[in-house]
Amino acid sequence: MGSETRQCQNCRYYQRLKQCNSFKLWKRNCQCAGKGSENPVYQNTVAHQHGTGRCPNKFETSYAPERKEIVYCESCYNAEVV
């Protein structure tokens, strides 16, 4: 069965919990800055309703501010995905 070591039930449970988002909600601003994200990692594929400026939307999310993921508001996310 591979080189994985077997763990007890509690150890497996705590390993799964580490992969989940926290139970705390953080107040965040949308990281959409018009043509892309605040950091130059992602470039938007379509124009958003707020134009080329920074998105003004604020919301609560389970993604902490120090995490590396880019967090968009629902309208910016839907503009990119749909």
Biopython code that builds the backbone (N, CA, C, O; Angstrom):
import numpy as np
from Bio.PDB.StructureBuilder import StructureBuilder

atoms = [
    (1, "MET", "N", (0.807, -1.196, 0.000)),
    (1, "MET", "CA", (0.000, 0.000, 0.000)),
    (1, "MET", "C", (0.849, 1.257, 0.000)),
    (1, "MET", "O", (0.451, 2.224, 0.649)),
    (2, "GLY", "N", (1.930, 1.317, -0.643)),
    (2, "GLY", "CA", (2.747, 2.523, -0.678)),
    (2, "GLY", "C", (3.587, 2.671, 0.577)),
    (2, "GLY", "O", (3.671, 1.759, 1.399)),
    (3, "SER", "N", (4.203, 3.828, 0.710)),
    (3, "SER", "CA", (5.087, 4.066, 1.848)),
    (3, "SER", "C", (4.402, 4.856, 2.959)),
    (3, "SER", "O", (5.075, 5.336, 3.872)),
    (4, "GLU", "N", (3.080, 5.000, 2.900)),
    (4, "GLU", "CA", (2.361, 5.744, 3.929)),
    (4, "GLU", "C", (2.347, 4.955, 5.229)),
    (4, "GLU", "O", (2.195, 3.734, 5.226)),
    (5, "THR", "N", (2.506, 5.663, 6.333)),
    (5, "THR", "CA", (2.410, 5.000, 7.627)),
    (5, "THR", "C", (0.968, 5.056, 8.088)),
    (5, "THR", "O", (0.265, 6.038, 7.850)),
    (6, "ARG", "N", (0.545, 4.023, 8.731)),
    (6, "ARG", "CA", (-0.829, 3.981, 9.228)),
    (6, "ARG", "C", (-0.933, 4.834, 10.480)),
    (6, "ARG", "O", (-0.032, 4.849, 11.318)),
    (7, "GLN", "N", (-2.041, 5.539, 10.591)),
    (7, "GLN", "CA", (-2.265, 6.413, 11.732)),
    (7, "GLN", "C", (-3.541, 5.997, 12.443)),
    (7, "GLN", "O", (-4.431, 5.372, 11.865)),
    (8, "CYS", "N", (-3.598, 6.362, 13.707)),
    (8, "CYS", "CA", (-4.807, 6.077, 14.469)),
    (8, "CYS", "C", (-5.931, 6.998, 13.984)),
    (8, "CYS", "O", (-5.684, 7.959, 13.255)),
    (9, "GLN", "N", (-7.148, 6.700, 14.390)),
    (9, "GLN", "CA", (-8.319, 7.456, 13.963)),
    (9, "GLN", "C", (-8.203, 8.938, 14.324)),
    (9, "GLN", "O", (-8.513, 9.796, 13.497)),
    (10, "ASN", "N", (-7.766, 9.249, 15.532)),
    (10, "ASN", "CA", (-7.648, 10.648, 15.952)),
    (10, "ASN", "C", (-6.606, 11.391, 15.128)),
    (10, "ASN", "O", (-6.823, 12.545, 14.760)),
    (11, "CYS", "N", (-5.488, 10.753, 14.833)),
    (11, "CYS", "CA", (-4.445, 11.398, 14.027)),
    (11, "CYS", "C", (-4.955, 11.702, 12.623)),
    (11, "CYS", "O", (-4.694, 12.781, 12.091)),
    (12, "ARG", "N", (-5.682, 10.758, 12.015)),
    (12, "ARG", "CA", (-6.253, 10.995, 10.686)),
    (12, "ARG", "C", (-7.251, 12.144, 10.727)),
    (12, "ARG", "O", (-7.289, 12.968, 9.813)),
    (13, "TYR", "N", (-8.060, 12.202, 11.780)),
    (13, "TYR", "CA", (-9.054, 13.267, 11.940)),
    (13, "TYR", "C", (-8.372, 14.632, 12.033)),
    (13, "TYR", "O", (-8.798, 15.575, 11.366)),
    (14, "TYR", "N", (-7.334, 14.753, 12.837)),
    (14, "TYR", "CA", (-6.634, 16.029, 12.991)),
    (14, "TYR", "C", (-5.886, 16.425, 11.719)),
    (14, "TYR", "O", (-5.755, 17.615, 11.429)),
    (15, "GLN", "N", (-5.398, 15.457, 10.965)),
    (15, "GLN", "CA", (-4.767, 15.761, 9.682)),
    (15, "GLN", "C", (-5.785, 16.346, 8.704)),
    (15, "GLN", "O", (-5.475, 17.276, 7.960)),
    (16, "ARG", "N", (-7.013, 15.793, 8.709)),
    (16, "ARG", "CA", (-8.067, 16.331, 7.842)),
    (16, "ARG", "C", (-8.464, 17.736, 8.268)),
    (16, "ARG", "O", (-8.705, 18.592, 7.417)),
    (17, "LEU", "N", (-8.535, 17.987, 9.579)),
    (17, "LEU", "CA", (-8.906, 19.318, 10.071)),
    (17, "LEU", "C", (-7.902, 20.386, 9.652)),
    (17, "LEU", "O", (-8.286, 21.531, 9.411)),
    (18, "LYS", "N", (-6.636, 20.032, 9.562)),
    (18, "LYS", "CA", (-5.606, 20.990, 9.152)),
    (18, "LYS", "C", (-5.846, 21.497, 7.733)),
    (18, "LYS", "O", (-5.443, 22.609, 7.393)),
    (19, "GLN", "N", (-6.500, 20.689, 6.907)),
    (19, "GLN", "CA", (-6.736, 21.057, 5.513)),
    (19, "GLN", "C", (-7.963, 21.939, 5.337)),
    (19, "GLN", "O", (-8.150, 22.512, 4.263)),
    (20, "CYS", "N", (-8.798, 22.064, 6.350)),
    (20, "CYS", "CA", (-10.027, 22.855, 6.261)),
    (20, "CYS", "C", (-9.750, 24.327, 6.525)),
    (20, "CYS", "O", (-8.769, 24.683, 7.176)),
    (21, "ASN", "N", (-10.636, 25.178, 6.005)),
    (21, "ASN", "CA", (-10.565, 26.602, 6.321)),
    (21, "ASN", "C", (-10.918, 26.796, 7.788)),
    (21, "ASN", "O", (-11.550, 25.939, 8.405)),
    (22, "SER", "N", (-10.507, 27.918, 8.334)),
    (22, "SER", "CA", (-10.783, 28.195, 9.743)),
    (22, "SER", "C", (-12.270, 28.475, 9.943)),
    (22, "SER", "O", (-13.000, 28.699, 8.977)),
    (23, "PHE", "N", (-12.710, 28.463, 11.187)),
    (23, "PHE", "CA", (-14.103, 28.734, 11.512)),
    (23, "PHE", "C", (-14.346, 30.224, 11.711)),
    (23, "PHE", "O", (-15.471, 30.645, 11.979)),
    (24, "LYS", "N", (-13.300, 31.010, 11.581)),
    (24, "LYS", "CA", (-13.413, 32.450, 11.760)),
    (24, "LYS", "C", (-13.646, 33.109, 10.410)),
    (24, "LYS", "O", (-13.092, 32.685, 9.395)),
    (25, "LEU", "N", (-14.480, 34.163, 10.408)),
    (25, "LEU", "CA", (-14.690, 34.936, 9.193)),
    (25, "LEU", "C", (-13.889, 36.221, 9.271)),
    (25, "LEU", "O", (-13.880, 36.894, 10.302)),
    (26, "TRP", "N", (-13.219, 36.560, 8.187)),
    (26, "TRP", "CA", (-12.379, 37.748, 8.105)),
    (26, "TRP", "C", (-13.051, 38.778, 7.214)),
    (26, "TRP", "O", (-13.614, 38.425, 6.178)),
    (27, "LYS", "N", (-13.000, 40.031, 7.597)),
    (27, "LYS", "CA", (-13.501, 41.113, 6.750)),
    (27, "LYS", "C", (-12.403, 41.444, 5.749)),
    (27, "LYS", "O", (-11.286, 41.798, 6.125)),
    (28, "ARG", "N", (-12.738, 41.323, 4.473)),
    (28, "ARG", "CA", (-11.740, 41.520, 3.416)),
    (28, "ARG", "C", (-12.277, 42.450, 2.345)),
    (28, "ARG", "O", (-13.488, 42.624, 2.204)),
    (29, "ASN", "N", (-11.379, 43.036, 1.606)),
    (29, "ASN", "CA", (-11.706, 43.799, 0.406)),
    (29, "ASN", "C", (-11.446, 42.900, -0.793)),
    (29, "ASN", "O", (-10.581, 42.025, -0.754)),
    (30, "CYS", "N", (-12.205, 43.127, -1.856)),
    (30, "CYS", "CA", (-11.965, 42.395, -3.096)),
    (30, "CYS", "C", (-10.567, 42.744, -3.590)),
    (30, "CYS", "O", (-10.170, 43.909, -3.557)),
    (31, "GLN", "N", (-9.829, 41.760, -4.041)),
    (31, "GLN", "CA", (-8.461, 41.973, -4.500)),
    (31, "GLN", "C", (-8.372, 42.238, -6.000)),
    (31, "GLN", "O", (-7.284, 42.200, -6.574)),
    (32, "CYS", "N", (-9.507, 42.504, -6.633)),
    (32, "CYS", "CA", (-9.510, 42.843, -8.052)),
    (32, "CYS", "C", (-9.093, 44.303, -8.199)),
    (32, "CYS", "O", (-9.689, 45.191, -7.590)),
    (33, "ALA", "N", (-8.078, 44.542, -9.000)),
    (33, "ALA", "CA", (-7.560, 45.900, -9.189)),
    (33, "ALA", "C", (-7.789, 46.383, -10.616)),
    (33, "ALA", "O", (-6.987, 47.157, -11.139)),
    (34, "GLY", "N", (-8.858, 45.943, -11.247)),
    (34, "GLY", "CA", (-9.171, 46.390, -12.605)),
    (34, "GLY", "C", (-8.727, 45.399, -13.655)),
    (34, "GLY", "O", (-9.506, 44.532, -14.053)),
    (35, "LYS", "N", (-7.498, 45.506, -14.112)),
    (35, "LYS", "CA", (-6.997, 44.614, -15.168)),
    (35, "LYS", "C", (-6.471, 43.300, -14.619)),
    (35, "LYS", "O", (-6.203, 42.376, -15.387)),
    (36, "GLY", "N", (-6.320, 43.201, -13.323)),
    (36, "GLY", "CA", (-5.809, 41.981, -12.709)),
    (36, "GLY", "C", (-5.967, 42.034, -11.209)),
    (36, "GLY", "O", (-6.685, 42.882, -10.679)),
    (37, "SER", "N", (-5.299, 41.132, -10.526)),
    (37, "SER", "CA", (-5.353, 41.110, -9.068)),
    (37, "SER", "C", (-4.386, 42.150, -8.504)),
    (37, "SER", "O", (-3.555, 42.697, -9.228)),
    (38, "GLU", "N", (-4.507, 42.414, -7.195)),
    (38, "GLU", "CA", (-3.621, 43.384, -6.535)),
    (38, "GLU", "C", (-2.155, 43.030, -6.754)),
    (38, "GLU", "O", (-1.335, 43.884, -7.093)),
    (39, "ASN", "N", (-1.847, 41.756, -6.552)),
    (39, "ASN", "CA", (-0.482, 41.318, -6.865)),
    (39, "ASN", "C", (-0.475, 40.938, -8.351)),
    (39, "ASN", "O", (-1.526, 40.564, -8.872)),
    (40, "PRO", "N", (0.621, 41.014, -9.029)),
    (40, "PRO", "CA", (0.632, 40.785, -10.483)),
    (40, "PRO", "C", (0.558, 39.315, -10.895)),
    (40, "PRO", "O", (1.054, 38.947, -11.960)),
    (41, "VAL", "N", (-0.046, 38.484, -10.075)),
    (41, "VAL", "CA", (-0.102, 37.050, -10.363)),
    (41, "VAL", "C", (-1.170, 36.725, -11.404)),
    (41, "VAL", "O", (-0.956, 35.871, -12.265)),
    (42, "TYR", "N", (-2.324, 37.404, -11.331)),
    (42, "TYR", "CA", (-3.450, 37.051, -12.196)),
    (42, "TYR", "C", (-3.885, 38.248, -13.028)),
    (42, "TYR", "O", (-4.015, 39.355, -12.504)),
    (43, "GLN", "N", (-4.109, 38.035, -14.319)),
    (43, "GLN", "CA", (-4.645, 39.059, -15.213)),
    (43, "GLN", "C", (-6.080, 38.681, -15.566)),
    (43, "GLN", "O", (-6.339, 37.557, -15.994)),
    (44, "ASN", "N", (-7.011, 39.613, -15.388)),
    (44, "ASN", "CA", (-8.416, 39.351, -15.689)),
    (44, "ASN", "C", (-8.607, 39.105, -17.180)),
    (44, "ASN", "O", (-7.876, 39.644, -18.011)),
    (45, "THR", "N", (-9.602, 38.281, -17.507)),
    (45, "THR", "CA", (-9.865, 37.939, -18.901)),
    (45, "THR", "C", (-10.968, 38.791, -19.512)),
    (45, "THR", "O", (-11.054, 38.890, -20.736)),
    (46, "VAL", "N", (-11.818, 39.412, -18.686)),
    (46, "VAL", "CA", (-12.918, 40.259, -19.167)),
    (46, "VAL", "C", (-12.972, 41.534, -18.332)),
    (46, "VAL", "O", (-12.392, 41.608, -17.248)),
    (47, "ALA", "N", (-13.682, 42.542, -18.857)),
    (47, "ALA", "CA", (-13.869, 43.786, -18.105)),
    (47, "ALA", "C", (-14.898, 43.555, -17.004)),
    (47, "ALA", "O", (-15.889, 42.854, -17.210)),
    (48, "HIS", "N", (-14.662, 44.139, -15.850)),
    (48, "HIS", "CA", (-15.586, 44.009, -14.725)),
    (48, "HIS", "C", (-16.441, 45.253, -14.618)),
    (48, "HIS", "O", (-16.126, 46.275, -15.228)),
    (49, "GLN", "N", (-17.532, 45.183, -13.843)),
    (49, "GLN", "CA", (-18.476, 46.295, -13.747)),
    (49, "GLN", "C", (-17.865, 47.538, -13.114)),
    (49, "GLN", "O", (-18.386, 48.633, -13.326)),
    (50, "HIS", "N", (-16.793, 47.420, -12.354)),
    (50, "HIS", "CA", (-16.175, 48.584, -11.720)),
    (50, "HIS", "C", (-15.145, 49.245, -12.622)),
    (50, "HIS", "O", (-14.535, 50.239, -12.228)),
    (51, "GLY", "N", (-14.941, 48.727, -13.799)),
    (51, "GLY", "CA", (-14.018, 49.331, -14.761)),
    (51, "GLY", "C", (-12.568, 48.979, -14.480)),
    (51, "GLY", "O", (-12.265, 47.871, -14.037)),
    (52, "THR", "N", (-11.669, 49.928, -14.739)),
    (52, "THR", "CA", (-10.240, 49.659, -14.593)),
    (52, "THR", "C", (-9.717, 49.982, -13.202)),
    (52, "THR", "O", (-8.553, 49.715, -12.906)),
    (53, "GLY", "N", (-10.553, 50.551, -12.348)),
    (53, "GLY", "CA", (-10.125, 50.873, -10.989)),
    (53, "GLY", "C", (-10.263, 49.692, -10.048)),
    (53, "GLY", "O", (-10.713, 48.614, -10.435)),
    (54, "ARG", "N", (-9.872, 49.914, -8.827)),
    (54, "ARG", "CA", (-9.955, 48.890, -7.782)),
    (54, "ARG", "C", (-11.428, 48.623, -7.428)),
    (54, "ARG", "O", (-12.222, 49.561, -7.350)),
    (55, "CYS", "N", (-11.788, 47.376, -7.219)),
    (55, "CYS", "CA", (-13.155, 47.000, -6.843)),
    (55, "CYS", "C", (-13.442, 47.475, -5.417)),
    (55, "CYS", "O", (-12.628, 47.237, -4.524)),
    (56, "PRO", "N", (-14.583, 48.145, -5.178)),
    (56, "PRO", "CA", (-14.890, 48.680, -3.852)),
    (56, "PRO", "C", (-15.578, 47.688, -2.910)),
    (56, "PRO", "O", (-15.815, 48.025, -1.750)),
    (57, "ASN", "N", (-15.902, 46.487, -3.368)),
    (57, "ASN", "CA", (-16.685, 45.549, -2.562)),
    (57, "ASN", "C", (-15.913, 45.024, -1.356)),
    (57, "ASN", "O", (-14.724, 44.714, -1.432)),
    (58, "LYS", "N", (-16.645, 44.936, -0.227)),
    (58, "LYS", "CA", (-16.113, 44.358, 1.010)),
    (58, "LYS", "C", (-17.020, 43.195, 1.394)),
    (58, "LYS", "O", (-18.223, 43.230, 1.136)),
    (59, "PHE", "N", (-16.449, 42.172, 2.004)),
    (59, "PHE", "CA", (-17.215, 40.977, 2.341)),
    (59, "PHE", "C", (-16.496, 40.206, 3.433)),
    (59, "PHE", "O", (-15.386, 40.561, 3.829)),
    (60, "GLU", "N", (-17.139, 39.142, 3.919)),
    (60, "GLU", "CA", (-16.532, 38.259, 4.914)),
    (60, "GLU", "C", (-16.186, 36.937, 4.245)),
    (60, "GLU", "O", (-16.948, 36.418, 3.429)),
    (61, "THR", "N", (-15.029, 36.404, 4.602)),
    (61, "THR", "CA", (-14.569, 35.147, 4.016)),
    (61, "THR", "C", (-13.799, 34.341, 5.056)),
    (61, "THR", "O", (-13.319, 34.890, 6.048)),
    (62, "SER", "N", (-13.686, 33.059, 4.827)),
    (62, "SER", "CA", (-12.911, 32.205, 5.730)),
    (62, "SER", "C", (-11.427, 32.206, 5.370)),
    (62, "SER", "O", (-10.634, 31.557, 6.052)),
    (63, "TYR", "N", (-11.037, 32.916, 4.318)),
    (63, "TYR", "CA", (-9.627, 33.025, 3.934)),
    (63, "TYR", "C", (-8.974, 34.169, 4.697)),
    (63, "TYR", "O", (-9.342, 35.330, 4.518)),
    (64, "ALA", "N", (-8.006, 33.844, 5.547)),
    (64, "ALA", "CA", (-7.312, 34.842, 6.368)),
    (64, "ALA", "C", (-6.472, 35.761, 5.477)),
    (64, "ALA", "O", (-6.022, 35.342, 4.410)),
    (65, "PRO", "N", (-6.256, 37.006, 5.906)),
    (65, "PRO", "CA", (-5.484, 37.958, 5.096)),
    (65, "PRO", "C", (-4.057, 37.503, 4.786)),
    (65, "PRO", "O", (-3.516, 37.863, 3.740)),
    (66, "GLU", "N", (-3.447, 36.729, 5.659)),
    (66, "GLU", "CA", (-2.058, 36.314, 5.411)),
    (66, "GLU", "C", (-1.943, 35.126, 4.451)),
    (66, "GLU", "O", (-0.832, 34.726, 4.103)),
    (67, "ARG", "N", (-3.076, 34.556, 4.017)),
    (67, "ARG", "CA", (-3.016, 33.445, 3.062)),
    (67, "ARG", "C", (-2.653, 33.952, 1.678)),
    (67, "ARG", "O", (-2.881, 35.118, 1.358)),
    (68, "LYS", "N", (-2.090, 33.080, 0.862)),
    (68, "LYS", "CA", (-1.582, 33.492, -0.446)),
    (68, "LYS", "C", (-2.651, 33.517, -1.538)),
    (68, "LYS", "O", (-2.406, 34.073, -2.608)),
    (69, "GLU", "N", (-3.822, 32.937, -1.305)),
    (69, "GLU", "CA", (-4.850, 32.894, -2.336)),
    (69, "GLU", "C", (-5.375, 34.298, -2.656)),
    (69, "GLU", "O", (-5.448, 35.162, -1.782)),
    (70, "ILE", "N", (-5.731, 34.504, -3.910)),
    (70, "ILE", "CA", (-6.352, 35.752, -4.341)),
    (70, "ILE", "C", (-7.845, 35.620, -4.069)),
    (70, "ILE", "O", (-8.461, 34.626, -4.453)),
    (71, "VAL", "N", (-8.430, 36.622, -3.405)),
    (71, "VAL", "CA", (-9.837, 36.560, -3.024)),
    (71, "VAL", "C", (-10.599, 37.665, -3.751)),
    (71, "VAL", "O", (-10.337, 38.851, -3.547)),
    (72, "TYR", "N", (-11.547, 37.263, -4.604)),
    (72, "TYR", "CA", (-12.405, 38.198, -5.327)),
    (72, "TYR", "C", (-13.800, 38.178, -4.710)),
    (72, "TYR", "O", (-14.209, 37.184, -4.111)),
    (73, "CYS", "N", (-14.530, 39.289, -4.862)),
    (73, "CYS", "CA", (-15.930, 39.323, -4.437)),
    (73, "CYS", "C", (-16.734, 38.459, -5.418)),
    (73, "CYS", "O", (-16.208, 38.005, -6.434)),
    (74, "GLU", "N", (-17.989, 38.245, -5.104)),
    (74, "GLU", "CA", (-18.809, 37.363, -5.932)),
    (74, "GLU", "C", (-18.968, 37.887, -7.356)),
    (74, "GLU", "O", (-18.892, 37.109, -8.307)),
    (75, "SER", "N", (-19.187, 39.191, -7.521)),
    (75, "SER", "CA", (-19.402, 39.720, -8.876)),
    (75, "SER", "C", (-18.131, 39.630, -9.725)),
    (75, "SER", "O", (-18.208, 39.285, -10.904)),
    (76, "CYS", "N", (-16.971, 39.931, -9.153)),
    (76, "CYS", "CA", (-15.709, 39.812, -9.909)),
    (76, "CYS", "C", (-15.398, 38.348, -10.218)),
    (76, "CYS", "O", (-14.935, 38.025, -11.312)),
    (77, "TYR", "N", (-15.650, 37.475, -9.263)),
    (77, "TYR", "CA", (-15.413, 36.047, -9.475)),
    (77, "TYR", "C", (-16.298, 35.527, -10.609)),
    (77, "TYR", "O", (-15.826, 34.831, -11.508)),
    (78, "ASN", "N", (-17.592, 35.875, -10.555)),
    (78, "ASN", "CA", (-18.509, 35.411, -11.599)),
    (78, "ASN", "C", (-18.146, 35.977, -12.966)),
    (78, "ASN", "O", (-18.307, 35.292, -13.977)),
    (79, "ALA", "N", (-17.660, 37.215, -13.015)),
    (79, "ALA", "CA", (-17.244, 37.795, -14.293)),
    (79, "ALA", "C", (-16.102, 36.984, -14.901)),
    (79, "ALA", "O", (-16.039, 36.825, -16.120)),
    (80, "GLU", "N", (-15.211, 36.477, -14.077)),
    (80, "GLU", "CA", (-14.073, 35.701, -14.571)),
    (80, "GLU", "C", (-14.445, 34.261, -14.910)),
    (80, "GLU", "O", (-13.910, 33.688, -15.860)),
    (81, "VAL", "N", (-15.347, 33.684, -14.149)),
    (81, "VAL", "CA", (-15.644, 32.255, -14.303)),
    (81, "VAL", "C", (-16.739, 31.993, -15.328)),
    (81, "VAL", "O", (-16.649, 31.042, -16.104)),
    (82, "VAL", "N", (-17.756, 32.816, -15.334)),
    (82, "VAL", "CA", (-18.925, 32.566, -16.197)),
    (82, "VAL", "C", (-18.753, 33.069, -17.572)),
    (82, "VAL", "O", (-19.654, 32.926, -18.399)),
]
sb = StructureBuilder()
sb.init_structure("model")
sb.init_model(0)
sb.init_chain("A")
sb.init_seg("    ")
for serial, (resi, resn, name, xyz) in enumerate(atoms, 1):
    if name == "N":
        sb.init_residue(resn, " ", resi, " ")
    sb.init_atom(name, np.array(xyz, "f"), 0.0, 1.0, " ", f" {name:<3s}", serial, name[0])
structure = sb.get_structure()
